[in-house]
Amino acid sequence: MVVSSYKQTTFYVDDAKKLTINVDQARELASEAAYQLANKIDTDVFKNLTGSDGFTNYQADAQLQGGTAHRPVSAGSSTIINIFANARKLMRQNNVEEMGDWAAVVTPKIAADIEVKATNAGYNVADATLRNGYAGDFMGFQVYISNNLPSGKCSTVSPTLSGGAVSATTCKSVYFGRKGTIDLVMLKSPALEIRKVSDMIGSNYITYTVYGSNVFTKNRSRGLNVAVQSSYY
């Protein structure tokens, strides 16, 4: 693993301005900076879903919903149960261990399709589904919502998709598999540093981290990179 990705966010707070406002500007901006930093790391980590170093067990075509092979998935509310059921079948066929840690990372639109189809079937729909992060359990998967899943031409998102107009179609990768299949190493956890600015009466507030991520050989068969076509994500 190459640990060389560097991300930082910096903002300046003027001490004189603090006297004219009734909110803690530094605290509010620090919270936003931490969120932006986490967002950048998420985006980089999810890039591991695609490409030659990503998951070799793609199975990312419309057969997941009972459709045509080598075509992107149409993940609507009418097909979402088939997609999850067939994802379970494919993972079992590929000897993915069932240890209570199977997860799916989906887009907000796909999460809404799950809610529409399964609210009355035990899926836990709460206010948490309105924000990124853990949303609930569905068909044996812990469901997470993210706006940072990679997208691109379907022919590059998943090598199993080819032919016809597929190469010109935009897809987004959705993940099914075990948790922890993408390894993340951080040389430094994100932290806040405050430094006075020369010849000024304020300070720079700096958050930064250095990290690397990768999918190692054994984990490449423990996940599915499901390419969903643009109109369904």
C-alpha positions in Angstrom: 0.0 0.0 0.0 1.3 3.5 -0.9 0.4 5.9 1.9 0.9 9.3 0.2 -2.5 10.9 -0.2 -2.5 14.3 1.5 -5.6 16.4 2.2 -6.0 19.6 4.2 -8.5 22.4 4.8 -7.5 25.8 6.1 -9.5 28.9 7.1 -8.6 32.2 8.7 -10.4 33.8 11.7 -9.9 37.5 12.4 -9.7 38.3 16.1 -11.3 41.7 15.6 -14.3 40.1 13.8 -15.0 37.9 16.8 -16.0 41.1 18.7 -18.7 41.9 16.2 -20.6 38.6 16.0 -22.4 36.5 18.6 -21.4 33.0 17.3 -18.2 31.1 17.7 -17.0 31.4 14.1 -13.9 29.2 14.7 -16.0 26.3 16.1 -18.5 26.4 13.3 -15.9 26.5 10.6 -13.9 23.8 12.3 -16.9 21.5 12.2 -17.4 22.2 8.5 -13.7 21.7 7.8 -13.8 18.3 9.5 -16.8 17.3 7.4 -15.2 18.4 4.1 -12.0 16.5 5.0 -14.0 13.3 5.7 -15.9 13.8 2.4 -12.6 14.0 0.5 -11.3 10.8 2.1 -14.6 9.0 1.5 -14.4 9.9 -2.2 -10.8 8.6 -2.5 -11.6 5.3 -0.7 -14.6 4.5 -2.8 -12.5 4.9 -6.0 -11.1 1.5 -5.1 -14.4 0.0 -6.2 -13.4 0.4 -9.9 -10.3 -0.3 -12.0 -7.8 -3.2 -12.2 -7.0 -2.9 -8.5 -10.6 -3.0 -7.4 -13.0 -6.0 -7.0 -12.4 -8.8 -9.4 -15.7 -10.4 -8.5 -17.8 -7.8 -10.4 -21.0 -9.6 -11.4 -22.2 -6.0 -12.0 -24.7 -6.5 -14.7 -28.5 -6.6 -15.1 -28.7 -10.3 -14.2 -28.9 -9.1 -10.6 -32.4 -7.9 -11.4 -33.3 -10.7 -13.8 -32.4 -8.7 -16.9 -29.9 -8.9 -19.7 -26.2 -9.8 -19.1 -23.5 -7.2 -19.8 -25.9 -4.3 -19.3 -26.0 -1.9 -16.3 -28.5 -2.4 -13.5 -31.8 -0.6 -13.3 -32.2 -0.3 -9.6 -35.8 0.8 -9.2 -38.3 0.0 -6.4 -39.8 -2.8 -8.5 -36.4 -4.6 -8.9 -34.6 -3.7 -5.6 -35.6 -7.0 -3.8 -34.3 -9.1 -6.7 -31.0 -7.1 -6.7 -30.4 -7.7 -3.0 -31.5 -11.4 -3.2 -29.3 -12.1 -6.2 -26.4 -10.2 -4.6 -26.6 -12.6 -1.7 -26.7 -15.6 -4.0 -23.6 -14.4 -5.9 -21.7 -13.8 -2.7 -22.5 -17.3 -1.4 -21.5 -18.8 -4.7 -18.2 -17.1 -4.4 -17.7 -18.4 -0.8 -17.9 -15.0 0.8 -18.1 -15.6 4.6 -21.3 -14.8 6.4 -20.2 -13.3 9.7 -23.0 -10.7 10.2 -20.9 -8.0 8.4 -22.4 -7.9 4.9 -23.0 -4.3 3.8 -24.4 -2.4 0.9 -23.3 1.2 0.1 -26.0 2.9 -2.0 -27.0 6.3 -3.3 -29.8 8.3 -1.7 -32.1 7.5 -4.6 -31.6 3.8 -4.2 -32.2 4.1 -0.5 -35.5 5.8 -1.2 -36.4 2.9 -3.5 -35.7 0.5 -0.6 -37.9 2.5 1.7 -40.8 2.6 -0.9 -40.6 -1.2 -1.4 -39.8 -2.4 2.1 -41.1 0.0 4.8 -43.8 -2.5 5.7 -41.4 -5.5 5.6 -39.3 -4.6 8.6 -36.8 -2.1 7.1 -36.0 0.5 9.8 -36.9 3.9 8.2 -36.0 6.8 10.5 -34.7 10.3 10.3 -31.2 8.7 9.9 -32.1 7.8 6.3 -32.1 11.5 5.4 -28.4 11.9 5.9 -25.2 10.1 4.8 -24.2 7.1 6.8 -25.9 4.0 8.3 -29.5 3.8 7.3 -30.7 0.4 8.6 -30.7 -3.3 7.8 -32.3 -4.8 4.7 -32.3 -8.4 3.5 -29.2 -9.3 5.5 -27.2 -6.2 4.5 -26.3 -3.2 6.7 -27.3 -0.4 4.3 -25.2 2.8 4.1 -25.9 5.9 2.1 -23.2 7.9 0.3 -22.9 10.7 -2.2 -19.3 9.8 -2.8 -19.6 6.6 -4.9 -17.6 6.7 -8.1 -19.2 7.3 -11.5 -18.1 7.2 -15.1 -18.7 5.5 -18.4 -20.2 2.0 -17.8 -17.5 0.4 -19.8 -14.9 1.7 -17.3 -16.9 1.4 -14.1 -17.1 -2.3 -14.6 -15.2 -4.3 -17.3 -18.0 -6.9 -17.5 -20.2 -4.3 -19.2 -19.7 -3.9 -23.0 -21.4 -3.8 -26.3 -24.1 -1.7 -27.9 -24.6 1.7 -26.4 -23.2 0.7 -23.0 -19.8 2.4 -23.6 -21.6 5.7 -23.9 -23.8 5.3 -20.8 -22.9 6.8 -17.5 -23.0 4.5 -14.5 -22.3 4.8 -10.7 -20.7 2.0 -8.7 -22.8 0.6 -5.8 -21.1 -1.8 -3.3 -22.3 -5.1 -2.0 -20.0 -7.2 0.2 -18.2 -7.6 3.5 -17.3 -4.6 5.5 -13.6 -3.8 5.7 -12.7 -5.1 2.3 -11.1 -1.7 1.5 -8.1 -1.1 3.7 -7.4 2.5 4.9 -4.2 3.5 6.6 -3.9 6.9 8.1 -0.4 8.2 9.1 -2.1 11.0 11.0 -5.7 11.2 12.2 -7.3 14.5 11.2 -6.5 17.1 13.9 -6.9 20.9 14.2 -3.9 23.2 14.5 -4.1 26.9 15.2 -1.3 29.2 14.0 -1.0 32.9 14.4 -0.6 34.8 11.1 2.4 37.1 10.9 1.5 40.9 10.7 -2.2 40.1 11.3 -4.4 39.9 14.4 -6.0 36.6 13.5 -5.1 32.9 13.2 -5.1 30.2 10.6 -7.0 27.0 11.5 -5.7 24.0 9.7 -6.9 20.4 9.5 -5.0 17.8 7.6 -4.2 14.1 7.2 -2.0 11.7 5.3 -3.4 8.4 4.3 -3.6 5.5 1.7 -6.2 2.9 0.7 -6.2 -0.3 -1.3 -8.1 -3.6 -1.9 -5.8 -6.5 -1.2 -5.9 -9.8 -3.1 -8.1 -11.9 -0.8 -10.6 -9.1 -0.3 -11.1 -8.6 -4.1 -13.4 -11.6 -4.2 -15.5 -10.5 -1.2 -17.3 -7.6 -2.8 -19.5 -6.8 -5.8 -19.1 -3.6 -7.8 -22.6 -3.1 -9.2 -22.8 -0.6 -12.0 -26.2 1.3 -11.9 -27.2 3.3 -14.9 -27.6 7.0 -14.5 -31.4 7.3 -14.6 -31.6 5.0 -11.5 -29.1 6.7 -9.1 
